[in-house]
Amino acid sequence: MNQPFKLTFLLFVLVTWQASAQEKSDFLPIFNGKDLHGWDAKPDCWEVRDGEIWCTGKAQKKNWLIYREKQPANFELRLEFRWDKGNSGVQVRSDDLGDWQVCGYQIEVATREKMGLWHHSLLDGTHPKKKARHLMATAGQHVSIATDGTKSVQQVEAPEKIKEHFNDHEWNTLEVIARGDTLIQKINGVTFSTITDRDAEMSRKKGWIAFQDHGKGCIAAFRKIQLRILPDQLLPDSTRFRATHTIQSDSVYYATGPQQASPPDGKFKAGTTVELLKKSGSYSLVCNQEGESGYVSTASLREIPERAFKRSSQKTDANK
């Protein structure tokens, strides 16, 4: 190996290592593996065993183990979980009702047939939006909820095909991604379901992270719990939106990257104007006027000429 090439290779290795280390360092452990420091547990309902958090199975009624250090808004949560008996769940962006009860977005943790569910926990049965929010999204779905609470369901993959990626009585990985109005649950690397919640009354922008013990002998466990906080302002707001491209034909998008092996997280219709946020080879990150974002095929984008920006800007200035 000649000297210049060797130096270039070593520099490449160093930069790659630094990038990898930076990415890993973004995730911080929120469970120390020894005790429940930083967590709020109902007595006798939760315990730490061999670096894992377990329901004791002693509770007769549902309760939640609540992470008390912060209430994140935009974040990525990674952990491993195991279900053995009863009913459990992972709660995000939730409100504290007191007495170890929380209300908000929950990912179901139960038998395979129930996995993929997003629902709104502890919503009163008489609430007018109970029906729409009890089963917010199920396996293989991308659900959008409008500002008035109207729900639109897109079945992007067959439910049973998705559920095959979860294993009862074994450790599974879970990734929860909260970006703006959109919440995604991935189990063992596969997107199980996605919700985009713009309900003016019910949507939540931040809140507590918690694990549920449904009581009556529930047995579930959690370990290797890590959190990465994302910027509060991920995308331009509607007043700063700058249309740079047009979607030429109906195009699916992926919320967290061009992962063609996973079901898409949504679709932009032909003619949609978007702002290009990041160009990544064959896929590019864009957002529309409403703040909905995702990676689409770069080939589906048609650039709006720069002169159109200037005309638009001049009209805006003239109207001030």
C-alpha positions, 0 to 999 in steps of 0.5 A: 500500500503506497503512502498517500493511499494509506493515509487516505484509508486511515483518514476514512477509517477515522472519520467513519469511526467518529461518525459511528461513535457520534451516532451511538453517543446520541442514545443515552441509557435511561435505565442503569440496569441496577435499580429503578433510579429515575423511575417511579414504581408502585410498591411491590409491582416492579423489580430489577432482576439481572439488568432487566425490569420485570412486573412482579405479577402481584398487582391486581389492578393496572399501573404504570412504571413512569420515567421521571427524568424528562417529558420528551417531545421529539425523540427515538426510544430503543429497548428490548422487551419480553411478553410472557403473560397478561397485558402490558404496553409502552407509553409515550407522550402521556399525561400523569393522572396520579396514583401511577396512572397515565393517559396517552399514546400506548403501544400494546405488548401482549400476544402476537395476535394483538401486536401492532396496536396504537391506542389512547390509554385510559380514555373514558368510555363515554368520550365522543372520540373513544371509538376512533382512538381506542384502536388508533392503528393496528398492524400494517396500518398508517393512520392519519387523524385530521384536526377535527378527529376524522380518521383515515386508514391506509393498510400498507401491509397485511396484518398477519405478515407484519405480526410474524416478526414478533415472538411471544416469550422471547426478547424483541427489540422495539423502536419508537420514533416521535417526530412532530405529529407522527409516531412510529413503532418498529419491532425487530426492525419492522414498522408495525404501525404509524399514526399521524395525529393532528387532532386539535383536541387530543393530540399530544406533543410531549409527555411521560414515557412509561411501562404498563402492568395491567395487573392480574398476574401480568408478566412482562420485562424491559431492558437496554432502554435508551433515549435520543432526544431530537430537536423540538423544531424538526421541520419548517412551520407552515409560515416558513414553508418554501416549495422547492419541488413537485411530486411528479407521480404518486410516491410512497415515503419512509419516515425514517429513511429509504428502507424498502424492505419495510412497508412504506409509512405513507404516500404523497399524491402527484402534484404535491409541492414539497420542500427538499430538506436533504438529498440522499442519493436515490432517496431524498427527505422532503416535507409538505405544507402541512409538515408531513415528512418522509424519504421519497424517490429522488426520481419522483421530484421535479425541481421548481425553477429558482425564478418561481421562488423570486416571483413568489417572494416578491408577491409576498413582500408586496402583500405585506 
